[in-house]
Amino acid sequence: MSHFRPVALNHASRLVNHGPTVLVSAAHAGRRNIMAAAWSMPVEFTPPRIAVVLDKSTWTRELIAASGSFGIIVPGPALMDFTYAVGSESGRDMDKFAHYGVEACAGPELGMPIIERGCSAWLECRWLPEPRSEEAYDTFFGEVVAAAADARIFDNGHWNFTADNAELHTLHHLGAGKFVTAGNQIQARIPNGK
């Protein structure tokens, strides 16, 4: 049984605004790929838009340009080794999902490969070409058209990192294959005025 529930698009930016390492998936003409990206962020609320940095020479970027779509997947600790591997290898000559035995399903709006097992959230995005920016930089933009999160860790538009859901805590890449997970959630309070 899936614990994933749709996320209102006005809350979709919260799925990536805390800086997790994400997996970027794409598919076109019967081929698919997935790679890791440490740099992604929300850039607009309405409609929800995100920016992701992927080198222009990657197979994933080629598939995105061909299909006009991509997926963003927020992995947890169970997929740490997979995340590191798909960020270190090209998918031009192999299907990384099949090679590593990771099951993906088609997203509901654009059919992009998404993963739920071992992940806390996913977003399906329509690519928003920005030719001048993309010629100079590796940043590209997408409009979020569908999003879902595991209700055990993200519910009612908010993350809730607890000891009980540690297997779903998001990964944050430090470099050289080292990751930390989100946690130690504390609640802020507005101080009393003088």
Protein Blocks (a to p, Z undefined) as FASTA:
>chain_A
ZZbdcddfklmmmmmmnopacdddddeehiacddddfbdcdfbfbdcdddddddfkbmkl
mmmmmnopacdddddfklmmmmmmmmmpcfklocfklmnopacdddfklopacdfehpab
dcdddddddfklmmmpmcdcdddfbdcddfklggghiacddfklmmmpccddebjhiacd
dehiacddddddZZ
